[in-house]
């Protein structure tokens, strides 16, 4: 396999590095999402129940101890719970945006890698084709079909490798974005639950 890849030229190396970075980012995000799944589970319901029971201090401790995006959003919301509704909503929106930004860490890098990998492959093919035709010129155009075909497939190898890296990378990017969107919806639903709880508690 190493010998096969080495025939694609030097540009195979950055393409393979792109694949390593993409895999590392995907695994890091998956591990991060898996941890969040067990943290802060139903914390919005718990905080809402405590607020309706007039246990504000316990609600704040529960939100802080959850160590989760939802818990951090609720902690900031609790700090301005008694302020005007516009201020409360602004704080919640900003807190959710900040958590979504954290959840989206490095995901845009996947899109960049997905775009760069096939371009590197195409560049490798162009360079390889240039070299192949330079050989033909040096030999005075007297090159048999086998020699020409060999040079072409080696040149196109980088494009194939680039596409092989780009396709799963873009799939991973779309999947992670869908996970972030799903979690953002959960944060928004939790914020609605919080606002309803303080409205009933007034």
Secondary structure, DSSP 8 states (H G I E B T S, - for coil): -HHHHHTT-THHHHHHHHHHHHHHHHHHHHHHHHHHHHSSTTHHHHHHHHHHTT-HHHHHHHHHHT-SHHHHHHHHHHHTTTS-HHHHHHHHHHHHHHHHHHHTTTHHHHHHHHHHHHHHHHHHHHHHHHHHHHHHHHTTT---HHHHHHHHHHHHHHHHHHHHHHHHHHHHHHHHHHHHHHHHHHHHHHHHHHHHHHHHH-
